[in-house]
């Protein structure tokens, strides 16, 4: 339910046919002194992205995880009105320029024109794997940028990739010419489960296809883990940077510098990597950011990245395109940083600082950590000092754990942030999960929170 300026709470309609209640209590959230947080809207289904247009309109996007029908809606007076639906799951983000709305869903970028017409300007993006294409961002020279996620956790298709039966030939592709070391990873054959013959899979190869030492791979434009750029109509698509595992959100600051939130590797699959941080990266055209052989600017061959009870990761590539740059800011492993926004209102806080949503752990670990260990990371809003890269917690539940687990009334799954024309911060909370399933969501539990300076 949105809260109007007079404090009246207004019920929002939901697409879900079955109702689920979520207890909400802003007093369960610790927020930085000098600020208050309140419920602005509730009863939503897996909202992924929030946007204020240049005209001050509030737009919200839904992933489609519950309904199967991703959509974009506009707030009109006391309710949301549908703008467009029938996108691919998931719808990962929206942005707007000159009155047009740009929608990113799996494999596509679509423009909804001011007159309501709709055009797919980029299609066929290789987003069949673990990570999809991101929300678009616009530069001052009228170019459109977006991220393209990787197919796998760390470069090798394995049993953790549930898409292999639907896309058995899909795999990661590099953004530049590479030579492979020739490691092959043994698993039970997922494509022939009755067979006793194991499958051997190499890096940057389809499942079950092994590598020889010094095999070549040619760079492609639509590379895995890359940043792509095009004209506003989707033409002249070009590769800008690669070596990012999951560049989930892009934004330009006031100096026209491009930043991306990038999620680190997990302890899962054929090539598990431990302690891989999430990265807030400054994107420099032409750079390689290290994936799959570096995380947080460090080589995966360091002992700190060895999973407990698992093998030490080795380099997949014999040649590395560059020495990858260090991240602008670092977040703990499994924080899953996503949407962020820069503040330019001096009455709200330091001008230029970034506020970022930490979604929290997504997939369970292969090698097993204790529940409190990974639940105490993420599930908060953090602030990045853009002068020195220091990260501080801005808002977090008093328990330190997500509302999905504690059933308290605070934050559950923060996914995006925007600053409104009223000077307030708006936080998208995608909703609560069943306690035993972090990959599904309960209907009608999505929330928009509003933060104001006191």
C-alpha positions, 0 to 999 in steps of 0.5 A, spaced: 500 500 500 502 506 498 503 512 503 500 518 501 503 525 504 497 525 509 499 518 511 493 514 508 495 507 506 492 505 500 491 498 498 495 496 491 492 491 487 496 484 486 497 479 480 497 473 484 491 469 485 492 467 492 494 472 497 500 472 502 500 477 508 507 480 510 508 483 517 511 490 516 514 494 521 519 499 520 521 500 527 525 493 526 530 496 521 536 500 524 537 506 519 543 511 520 542 516 525 538 522 522 533 518 517 526 515 518 524 509 514 516 507 512 512 503 508 510 506 501 507 501 498 506 493 499 502 487 496 507 487 490 509 481 486 517 480 486 518 488 484 525 488 481 526 495 478 524 502 480 524 509 476 522 516 476 522 519 470 524 526 468 517 528 469 517 525 476 512 519 474 514 513 478 514 507 474 515 500 477 517 493 474 515 486 476 520 480 474 515 475 473 517 470 478 510 469 481 506 471 475 510 468 469 508 475 466 513 480 467 510 487 467 511 495 467 506 499 471 506 507 473 503 510 479 497 514 478 494 517 484 493 511 489 494 505 484 499 502 479 496 502 472 499 497 467 503 500 461 506 493 458 506 486 460 508 479 456 516 480 457 520 474 458 522 472 465 526 475 468 524 482 467 531 485 470 530 493 469 527 499 466 530 506 465 527 512 461 530 517 456 526 522 452 519 520 455 521 513 452 521 507 457 527 501 456 525 495 458 530 489 459 528 482 460 531 475 458 535 476 451 531 482 449 531 490 450 525 493 448 522 500 448 515 503 449 514 509 446 510 515 449 505 513 444 504 506 447 507 503 441 513 497 443 519 495 439 524 490 440 530 494 439 535 488 441 534 481 441 537 474 441 542 476 447 545 469 449 542 470 456 540 462 457 544 461 462 545 463 470 545 470 469 541 475 464 542 481 461 541 488 465 538 494 465 540 499 461 544 506 462 545 512 458 551 516 457 551 523 455 553 522 448 546 518 447 549 511 447 546 505 451 550 501 455 548 494 459 551 488 462 551 481 459 551 475 465 555 469 464 552 462 463 556 459 469 559 460 475 566 460 474 567 458 466 565 451 466 558 448 465 556 443 470 551 439 474 549 446 478 547 449 471 539 447 471 539 449 464 543 444 460 537 440 458 534 445 455 540 448 452 545 443 452 550 446 447 550 453 451 556 455 454 561 461 456 564 465 450 570 470 451 570 477 449 578 476 446 582 471 443 584 466 449 588 459 450 585 454 454 590 450 459 586 444 458 583 442 465 577 437 464 571 437 470 568 430 471 561 429 473 555 424 472 552 425 465 546 429 466 544 428 459 544 421 460 542 420 467 542 412 466 549 411 463 554 410 468 559 413 463 561 420 466 561 426 462 568 431 462 567 438 461 572 443 459 572 451 460 568 455 455 565 449 452 558 445 451 557 440 457 560 434 456 565 437 451 572 436 453 578 441 452 585 439 450 591 443 452 592 450 448 585 450 445 583 456 442 577 460 443 575 466 439 573 473 442 565 474 440 562 481 441 556 478 445 561 475 450 559 472 457 560 477 463 561 483 458 559 490 458 555 492 451 554 499 448 549 501 442 545 507 439 539 508 442 535 504 437 539 498 438 544 499 432 551 499 432 552 494 438 559 493 440 563 490 446 566 495 451 569 490 456 568 483 459 571 479 464 565 481 469 561 475 472 554 478 473 554 485 471 547 486 474 546 494 474 549 499 471 549 507 472 553 513 470 555 518 475 555 526 474 562 526 471 559 521 466 563 515 469 560 508 468 559 504 474 557 496 475 555 492 480 558 485 479 556 479 483 562 474 485 563 467 484 559 461 488 562 455 492 558 451 487 559 447 481 565 443 477 569 449 479 567 452 486 570 458 488 570 460 496 570 467 499 569 471 492 567 478 494 562 482 490 565 488 486 563 495 485 567 496 478 568 503 475 568 501 467 573 503 463 572 501 455 577 496 453 578 493 460 578 485 462 576 485 469 578 478 471 573 473 470 574 467 470 581 467 473 581 473 478 576 475 483 576 482 486 582 483 482 586 477 485 588 470 482 583 464 484 590 460 485 590 464 492 589 459 498 584 464 500 579 462 494 580 454 496 573 451 498 573 447 505 573 440 503 574 442 495 579 443 490 584 449 489 581 453 483 586 453 478 587 458 472 583 456 466 586 461 461 594 460 459 594 468 457 590 473 461 588 479 456 590 484 462 592 485 469 585 486 472 583 492 475 581 492 483 574 494 484 572 501 486 569 498 492 568 491 495 563 487 498 563 481 502 561 474 498 554 473 497 552 480 498 549 480 491 549 487 490 544 489 485 541 496 484 544 503 486 543 510 485 547 516 486 545 522 491 545 529 488 541 532 494 545 535 499 539 535 504 539 528 504 546 526 505 553 527 502 553 529 494 555 524 489 555 518 494 552 511 492 547 507 495 546 500 493 541 494 495 544 488 497 539 482 495 543 477 499 545 469 498 541 466 492 543 459 491 545 454 496 553 452 497 555 446 494 560 445 500 556 448 505 556 453 510 553 454 516 546 458 515 548 464 520 554 465 516 551 466 509 544 469 512 548 475 516 551 478 509 547 482 505 539 484 506 541 491 507 542 498 504 549 500 504 553 507 502 559 507 498 563 513 499 565 515 492 571 519 494 575 513 497 571 507 496 569 506 503 562 502 504 558 503 510 551 500 512 545 505 511 539 500 513 539 493 516 534 489 520 536 490 528 536 482 528 542 482 522 538 477 518 532 477 513 525 478 514 524 471 510 527 467 516 526 471 522 519 473 520 520 480 523 517 486 519 523 489 516 527 488 510 527 482 506 530 482 499 532 489 497 533 489 489 533 497 487 534 504 489 531 511 486 531 518 489 524 521 488 523 528 486 521 529 493 528 528 495 526 521 499 530 515 497 525 509 495 527 502 496 525 496 492 524 490 496 522 484 492 519 480 497 519 474 502 522 467 501 519 460 504 524 459 509 526 452 506 527 455 498 531 462 497 529 461 490 522 462 490 517 468 493 511 468 496 506 472 493 504 479 495 510 480 499 513 485 495 514 492 498 517 499 496 520 503 502 521 510 503 527 513 507 527 521 509 531 525 512 529 528 519 
